[in-house]
C-alpha cells in the first residue's frame, strides 16, 4: 500500500499507472517492477 497501486487480479501483477495498454505487453514488465519495489 505504498502509493497509487493498481492490482491486476487476472494477471496477479501490480502497477502504479492505470491500465491503458494490453496486459499481455505489461505483465513481464510489471513483474520485474514489483520485484524491484519489493527489495
HTML snippet that shows the backbone in 3Dmol.js (N, CA, C, O; Angstrom):
<script src="https://3Dmol.org/build/3Dmol-min.js"></script>
<div id="view" style="width:600px;height:400px;position:relative"></div>
<script>
const pdb = `
ATOM      1  N   UNK A   1       0.836  -1.199   0.000  1.00  0.00           N
ATOM      2  CA  UNK A   1       0.000   0.000   0.000  1.00  0.00           C
ATOM      3  C   UNK A   1       0.872   1.250   0.000  1.00  0.00           C
ATOM      4  O   UNK A   1       0.652   2.177   0.780  1.00  0.00           O
ATOM      5  N   UNK A   2       1.865   1.262  -0.886  1.00  0.00           N
ATOM      6  CA  UNK A   2       2.739   2.432  -0.973  1.00  0.00           C
ATOM      7  C   UNK A   2       2.434   3.179  -2.250  1.00  0.00           C
ATOM      8  O   UNK A   2       2.959   2.843  -3.312  1.00  0.00           O
ATOM      9  N   UNK A   3       1.585   4.196  -2.155  1.00  0.00           N
ATOM     10  CA  UNK A   3       1.262   4.956  -3.353  1.00  0.00           C
ATOM     11  C   UNK A   3       0.107   4.342  -4.112  1.00  0.00           C
ATOM     12  O   UNK A   3      -0.437   3.314  -3.708  1.00  0.00           O
ATOM     13  N   UNK A   4      -0.268   4.975  -5.214  1.00  0.00           N
ATOM     14  CA  UNK A   4      -1.404   4.509  -6.022  1.00  0.00           C
ATOM     15  C   UNK A   4      -1.057   3.259  -6.812  1.00  0.00           C
ATOM     16  O   UNK A   4      -0.527   3.348  -7.920  1.00  0.00           O
ATOM     17  N   UNK A   5      -1.352   2.096  -6.249  1.00  0.00           N
ATOM     18  CA  UNK A   5      -1.081   0.854  -6.961  1.00  0.00           C
ATOM     19  C   UNK A   5      -2.375   0.302  -7.538  1.00  0.00           C
ATOM     20  O   UNK A   5      -3.455   0.485  -6.975  1.00  0.00           O
ATOM     21  N   UNK A   6      -2.246  -0.371  -8.663  1.00  0.00           N
ATOM     22  CA  UNK A   6      -3.415  -0.997  -9.277  1.00  0.00           C
ATOM     23  C   UNK A   6      -3.162  -2.499  -9.337  1.00  0.00           C
ATOM     24  O   UNK A   6      -2.242  -2.954 -10.017  1.00  0.00           O
ATOM     25  N   UNK A   7      -3.973  -3.258  -8.631  1.00  0.00           N
ATOM     26  CA  UNK A   7      -3.772  -4.702  -8.568  1.00  0.00           C
ATOM     27  C   UNK A   7      -4.547  -5.378  -9.682  1.00  0.00           C
ATOM     28  O   UNK A   7      -5.768  -5.253  -9.775  1.00  0.00           O
ATOM     29  N   UNK A   8      -3.816  -6.102 -10.532  1.00  0.00           N
ATOM     30  CA  UNK A   8      -4.458  -6.838 -11.622  1.00  0.00           C
ATOM     31  C   UNK A   8      -4.782  -8.243 -11.134  1.00  0.00           C
ATOM     32  O   UNK A   8      -3.897  -9.087 -10.987  1.00  0.00           O
ATOM     33  N   UNK A   9      -6.058  -8.477 -10.886  1.00  0.00           N
ATOM     34  CA  UNK A   9      -6.463  -9.776 -10.367  1.00  0.00           C
ATOM     35  C   UNK A   9      -6.252 -10.871 -11.408  1.00  0.00           C
ATOM     36  O   UNK A   9      -5.862 -11.986 -11.061  1.00  0.00           O
ATOM     37  N   UNK A  10      -6.503 -10.565 -12.669  1.00  0.00           N
ATOM     38  CA  UNK A  10      -6.378 -11.575 -13.720  1.00  0.00           C
ATOM     39  C   UNK A  10      -4.931 -12.010 -13.893  1.00  0.00           C
ATOM     40  O   UNK A  10      -4.656 -13.200 -14.050  1.00  0.00           O
ATOM     41  N   UNK A  11      -4.011 -11.063 -13.867  1.00  0.00           N
ATOM     42  CA  UNK A  11      -2.609 -11.392 -14.107  1.00  0.00           C
ATOM     43  C   UNK A  11      -1.846 -11.544 -12.797  1.00  0.00           C
ATOM     44  O   UNK A  11      -0.763 -12.129 -12.770  1.00  0.00           O
ATOM     45  N   UNK A  12      -2.408 -11.017 -11.711  1.00  0.00           N
ATOM     46  CA  UNK A  12      -1.740 -11.132 -10.425  1.00  0.00           C
ATOM     47  C   UNK A  12      -0.548 -10.201 -10.312  1.00  0.00           C
ATOM     48  O   UNK A  12       0.392 -10.477  -9.568  1.00  0.00           O
ATOM     49  N   UNK A  13      -0.583  -9.098 -11.048  1.00  0.00           N
ATOM     50  CA  UNK A  13       0.536  -8.165 -11.011  1.00  0.00           C
ATOM     51  C   UNK A  13       0.082  -6.812 -10.481  1.00  0.00           C
ATOM     52  O   UNK A  13      -1.115  -6.532 -10.403  1.00  0.00           O
ATOM     53  N   UNK A  14       1.041  -5.986 -10.121  1.00  0.00           N
ATOM     54  CA  UNK A  14       0.732  -4.660  -9.590  1.00  0.00           C
ATOM     55  C   UNK A  14       1.411  -3.601 -10.445  1.00  0.00           C
ATOM     56  O   UNK A  14       2.552  -3.780 -10.870  1.00  0.00           O
ATOM     57  N   UNK A  15       0.726  -2.517 -10.692  1.00  0.00           N
ATOM     58  CA  UNK A  15       1.340  -1.419 -11.430  1.00  0.00           C
ATOM     59  C   UNK A  15       0.858  -0.097 -10.864  1.00  0.00           C
ATOM     60  O   UNK A  15      -0.220  -0.028 -10.272  1.00  0.00           O
ATOM     61  N   UNK A  16       1.644   0.949 -11.040  1.00  0.00           N
ATOM     62  CA  UNK A  16       1.297   2.238 -10.457  1.00  0.00           C
ATOM     63  C   UNK A  16       0.351   3.036 -11.339  1.00  0.00           C
ATOM     64  O   UNK A  16      -0.548   3.711 -10.837  1.00  0.00           O
ATOM     65  N   UNK A  17       0.547   2.963 -12.646  1.00  0.00           N
ATOM     66  CA  UNK A  17      -0.309   3.750 -13.531  1.00  0.00           C
ATOM     67  C   UNK A  17      -1.522   2.939 -13.950  1.00  0.00           C
ATOM     68  O   UNK A  17      -1.452   1.711 -14.001  1.00  0.00           O
ATOM     69  N   UNK A  18      -2.626   3.594 -14.250  1.00  0.00           N
ATOM     70  CA  UNK A  18      -3.839   2.885 -14.667  1.00  0.00           C
ATOM     71  C   UNK A  18      -3.584   2.065 -15.925  1.00  0.00           C
ATOM     72  O   UNK A  18      -2.809   2.487 -16.783  1.00  0.00           O
ATOM     73  N   UNK A  19      -4.217   0.909 -16.053  1.00  0.00           N
ATOM     74  CA  UNK A  19      -4.049   0.078 -17.247  1.00  0.00           C
ATOM     75  C   UNK A  19      -4.546   0.799 -18.492  1.00  0.00           C
ATOM     76  O   UNK A  19      -5.725   1.138 -18.591  1.00  0.00           O
ATOM     77  N   UNK A  20      -3.651   1.030 -19.432  1.00  0.00           N
ATOM     78  CA  UNK A  20      -4.047   1.715 -20.664  1.00  0.00           C
ATOM     79  C   UNK A  20      -3.529   0.979 -21.890  1.00  0.00           C
ATOM     80  O   UNK A  20      -3.828   1.369 -23.018  1.00  0.00           O
ATOM     81  N   UNK A  21      -2.749  -0.088 -21.679  1.00  0.00           N
ATOM     82  CA  UNK A  21      -2.286  -0.929 -22.782  1.00  0.00           C
ATOM     83  C   UNK A  21      -2.651  -2.371 -22.451  1.00  0.00           C
ATOM     84  O   UNK A  21      -2.919  -2.688 -21.293  1.00  0.00           O
ATOM     85  N   UNK A  22      -2.666  -3.254 -23.460  1.00  0.00           N
ATOM     86  CA  UNK A  22      -2.993  -4.662 -23.223  1.00  0.00           C
ATOM     87  C   UNK A  22      -2.114  -5.255 -22.130  1.00  0.00           C
ATOM     88  O   UNK A  22      -0.905  -5.026 -22.117  1.00  0.00           O
ATOM     89  N   UNK A  23      -2.707  -6.015 -21.212  1.00  0.00           N
ATOM     90  CA  UNK A  23      -1.950  -6.611 -20.116  1.00  0.00           C
ATOM     91  C   UNK A  23      -0.845  -7.519 -20.639  1.00  0.00           C
ATOM     92  O   UNK A  23       0.182  -7.695 -19.983  1.00  0.00           O
ATOM     93  N   UNK A  24      -1.055  -8.094 -21.815  1.00  0.00           N
ATOM     94  CA  UNK A  24      -0.057  -9.004 -22.383  1.00  0.00           C
ATOM     95  C   UNK A  24       1.313  -8.341 -22.439  1.00  0.00           C
ATOM     96  O   UNK A  24       2.325  -8.968 -22.125  1.00  0.00           O
ATOM     97  N   UNK A  25       1.344  -7.075 -22.840  1.00  0.00           N
ATOM     98  CA  UNK A  25       2.616  -6.397 -23.040  1.00  0.00           C
ATOM     99  C   UNK A  25       3.137  -5.804 -21.739  1.00  0.00           C
ATOM    100  O   UNK A  25       4.271  -5.328 -21.686  1.00  0.00           O
ATOM    101  N   UNK A  26       2.320  -5.827 -20.691  1.00  0.00           N
ATOM    102  CA  UNK A  26       2.732  -5.214 -19.431  1.00  0.00           C
ATOM    103  C   UNK A  26       3.129  -6.239 -18.374  1.00  0.00           C
ATOM    104  O   UNK A  26       3.888  -5.920 -17.459  1.00  0.00           O
ATOM    105  N   UNK A  27       2.628  -7.455 -18.490  1.00  0.00           N
ATOM    106  CA  UNK A  27       2.818  -8.452 -17.433  1.00  0.00           C
ATOM    107  C   UNK A  27       4.297  -8.640 -17.085  1.00  0.00           C
ATOM    108  O   UNK A  27       4.672  -8.532 -15.917  1.00  0.00           O
ATOM    109  N   UNK A  28       5.136  -8.920 -18.078  1.00  0.00           N
ATOM    110  CA  UNK A  28       6.545  -9.159 -17.802  1.00  0.00           C
ATOM    111  C   UNK A  28       7.189  -7.921 -17.194  1.00  0.00           C
ATOM    112  O   UNK A  28       7.957  -8.017 -16.237  1.00  0.00           O
ATOM    113  N   UNK A  29       6.870  -6.761 -17.756  1.00  0.00           N
ATOM    114  CA  UNK A  29       7.448  -5.517 -17.265  1.00  0.00           C
ATOM    115  C   UNK A  29       7.005  -5.253 -15.832  1.00  0.00           C
ATOM    116  O   UNK A  29       7.793  -4.786 -15.010  1.00  0.00           O
ATOM    117  N   UNK A  30       5.755  -5.550 -15.537  1.00  0.00           N
ATOM    118  CA  UNK A  30       5.233  -5.282 -14.199  1.00  0.00           C
ATOM    119  C   UNK A  30       5.846  -6.234 -13.183  1.00  0.00           C
ATOM    120  O   UNK A  30       6.097  -5.835 -12.046  1.00  0.00           O
ATOM    121  N   UNK A  31       6.091  -7.477 -13.564  1.00  0.00           N
ATOM    122  CA  UNK A  31       6.660  -8.443 -12.627  1.00  0.00           C
ATOM    123  C   UNK A  31       8.030  -7.992 -12.157  1.00  0.00           C
ATOM    124  O   UNK A  31       8.341  -8.076 -10.969  1.00  0.00           O
ATOM    125  N   UNK A  32       8.851  -7.514 -13.084  1.00  0.00           N
ATOM    126  CA  UNK A  32      10.179  -7.042 -12.706  1.00  0.00           C
ATOM    127  C   UNK A  32      10.059  -5.770 -11.883  1.00  0.00           C
ATOM    128  O   UNK A  32      10.876  -5.516 -10.998  1.00  0.00           O
ATOM    129  N   UNK A  33       9.038  -4.970 -12.174  1.00  0.00           N
ATOM    130  CA  UNK A  33       8.802  -3.729 -11.442  1.00  0.00           C
ATOM    131  C   UNK A  33       8.439  -4.038  -9.990  1.00  0.00           C
ATOM    132  O   UNK A  33       8.935  -3.394  -9.066  1.00  0.00           O
ATOM    133  N   UNK A  34       7.581  -5.016  -9.805  1.00  0.00           N
ATOM    134  CA  UNK A  34       7.161  -5.390  -8.458  1.00  0.00           C
ATOM    135  C   UNK A  34       8.348  -5.926  -7.669  1.00  0.00           C
ATOM    136  O   UNK A  34       8.515  -5.589  -6.496  1.00  0.00           O
ATOM    137  N   UNK A  35       9.177  -6.761  -8.301  1.00  0.00           N
ATOM    138  CA  UNK A  35      10.347  -7.300  -7.618  1.00  0.00           C
ATOM    139  C   UNK A  35      11.286  -6.176  -7.191  1.00  0.00           C
ATOM    140  O   UNK A  35      11.876  -6.229  -6.112  1.00  0.00           O
ATOM    141  N   UNK A  36      11.420  -5.163  -8.037  1.00  0.00           N
ATOM    142  CA  UNK A  36      12.305  -4.047  -7.730  1.00  0.00           C
ATOM    143  C   UNK A  36      11.771  -3.262  -6.535  1.00  0.00           C
ATOM    144  O   UNK A  36      12.542  -2.821  -5.682  1.00  0.00           O
ATOM    145  N   UNK A  37      10.461  -3.090  -6.474  1.00  0.00           N
ATOM    146  CA  UNK A  37       9.850  -2.345  -5.375  1.00  0.00           C
ATOM    147  C   UNK A  37       9.894  -3.152  -4.085  1.00  0.00           C
ATOM    148  O   UNK A  37       9.947  -2.582  -2.995  1.00  0.00           O
ATOM    149  N   UNK A  38       9.871  -4.462  -4.204  1.00  0.00           N
ATOM    150  CA  UNK A  38       9.842  -5.327  -3.027  1.00  0.00           C
ATOM    151  C   UNK A  38      11.192  -5.354  -2.322  1.00  0.00           C
ATOM    152  O   UNK A  38      11.260  -5.621  -1.122  1.00  0.00           O
ATOM    153  N   UNK A  39      12.256  -5.081  -3.053  1.00  0.00           N
ATOM    154  CA  UNK A  39      13.600  -5.108  -2.466  1.00  0.00           C
ATOM    155  C   UNK A  39      13.729  -4.030  -1.402  1.00  0.00           C
ATOM    156  O   UNK A  39      14.787  -3.890  -0.789  1.00  0.00           O
TER     157      UNK A  39
END
`;
const viewer = $3Dmol.createViewer("view");
viewer.addModel(pdb, "pdb");
viewer.setStyle({}, {cartoon: {color: "spectrum"}});
viewer.zoomTo();
viewer.render();
</script>
